[in-house]
């Protein structure tokens, strides 16, 4: 067999370095053929990736540099620029913005030509999708609409902003409600484990303390209050445990009923009911640890109350 020479051998080293990358794509061939090697292409790519394109575009114009920070890459800036040019070319911006010295008539003419309301209130009229501003949203919307009117924004811009704000509010409320439900369940579970059979009595103590100390209106405000992380005050086990402890020391009877009820009467009625059961069913009573423990608790509550009122 004749010896094969290196000239007869075909290997991956033959041909151009970029053949496997470009294939038959003429565009890729045109770009890659400008580089002598894969290393040269890689180095150029790294240089382009690491360069500060915003600084190159903006130069010494700091304000323009800040504007460019809104765009993730040059392509995004290019698209925004093209869209702006199309907006102008289409005649949607018919005249230059009125300057600070423009007359009222000039401003009026410009606004009429560019679908800009003459009065601020027009932004909130005929809102799309049947949207209606709530009583609390009105003052906030007025602030934003005044700002839009000051820069001669079209009606559609105002409607879009109001719609975005409304959607944000709805999503925030839904997220808050979901958080409250989750944390309320966690708090209830933790307190039932800590308080056991005294859970409801201690909850009564919390309600009594808030109402007796701050009044009904302020109590509602506190019940709806929140920490900076969004957790409701009343969804914090430590807060509830602390308030219950303070109220128990202030007035032991308040653990008996919800705020507004007759705690002393409730206490005496429950004591009388258990004592009656004890006298009529002594054997069953002796076997019922729960009733015996409850009666001892009630006696202690009454004793603590008598000591407090006597002091």
Secondary structure, 3 states (H helix, E strand, C coil): CCCCCHHHCCCCCCCCCCHHHHCCCHHHHHHHCCCCCHHHHHHHHHHHHHCCHHHHHHCCCHHHHHHHCCCCCHHHHHHHHHHHHHHHHCCCCCCCCCCCCCCHHHHHHHHHHCCCCCCHHHHHCCCHHHCCCCHHHHHHHHHHHHHHHHCCCCHHHHHHHHHHHHHHHHHHHHHHHHHHHHHHHHHHHHHHHHHHHHHHHHHHHHHHHHHHHHCHHHHHHHHCCECCCCCEHHHCHHHHHHHHHHHHHHCHHHHCCCCCCCHHHHHHHHHHHHHHHHHHCHHHHHHCHHHHHHHHHHHHHHHHHHHHHHC
